[in-house]
């Protein structure tokens, strides 16, 4: 029996995917479990195995094509099987949209422009009324998704776009009317970052707490460790281990907001932000409380390398209880990061800078690093965040426990 191959949901934030490469062509036999296609998600490039055996009868989304999750990308069946019914797009309209459907039917194409070549939006399925409003409000129909029959854009779909169009006009009002520029299309990962960060800042009440930490002892112990073991651990490795210990002592930070409760975790799964050209990926180090600094170094190196070539598995970038974002290697002194829900906090790490400090009544040169904790105020209070940072600061300034 013929079966549809659907665009899978490869991450918790994925809404659409891009076909990178078909490993089979139409007419090829396919066995269950064989790799059928490579797909780009918002986090990584993944291989999709076939759940069925048969002949690859039809490829609906070509290489480079983009489609939402759940949409049919190919059909597998027997060589002589009739697949015509599977090629018909589904047009069923949910009951709650009956009002919109009625509106769309009243806005029939009867009054649509006869000369389609004269209309730049002629290919877009849009009712005449919606087209008229879009023209008056300077709304780009290409950026809208229709909720009418067969995806037709109707009047209701323009309501949220009016403010956006007005905002764009105001935002660009001061720009020169001409000149060279280029628009860079958003990658899937950048689209996801934009959506997630906007939702976080709109829905999560952030607050920020910053401390300065003297890293002189940590620098000395790191040098001794490298000389003794030959393993070049980073300050991020040290921070991951220290943060893990601090989270165990301050479970209110190692927590998530569920809507009706504060979920505190007994284990520490720490995500570390890795910069890519198109955005950030946050591979997760599991059970950091059970691992040494050296083990964390080895694991993080592997995760970061595979993150850069987009070869992480979904379980390797999901399920963190806390995140660390370190921009110290870029010379950034301090910054405030945005919480990545459902996590309750994120730690922003600045550069280690030489600064004058007072020690035993004398001014000496110290090695100071700023740490800023961004927290979800729905579940974390200022005193809780301050206690966590104080404990973390003490660990970093007296780091023997971190290296055990």
Buried (B, 14 or more C-beta within 10 A) or exposed (E): EBBBBBBBBBBEBBBBBBBBEBBBEEEEEBEEEEEBBBBBBBBBBBEBBBEBEBBBBBBBBEEEEEBEBEBBBBBBBEEEBEBEEBEEEEEEBEEEBEEBBEBBEEBEEEEBEEEEEEBEBEEBBBBBBBBBBBEEBEBEBEEBEBBBBEBBBBBBBBEEBBEEBEEBEEEEEEEEEEEEEEEEEEBBBBBBBEEBBEEBEEEBEBBBBBBBBBBBBBBEBBEEBEEEEEEEBBBBBBBBBBBBBBBBEBBBBBBBBEEEEBBBBEBBBBBBBBBBEBBBBBBBBBEBBEBBBBBBBBBBBEBBEBBBEBEBEBEBBBBBBBBBBBBBEEEBBBBBBBBBBBBBBBBBBBBBBEEEBEEEEEEEEBBBBBBBBBBBBEBBEEEBBEBBBBBBBBBBEEBEEBBE
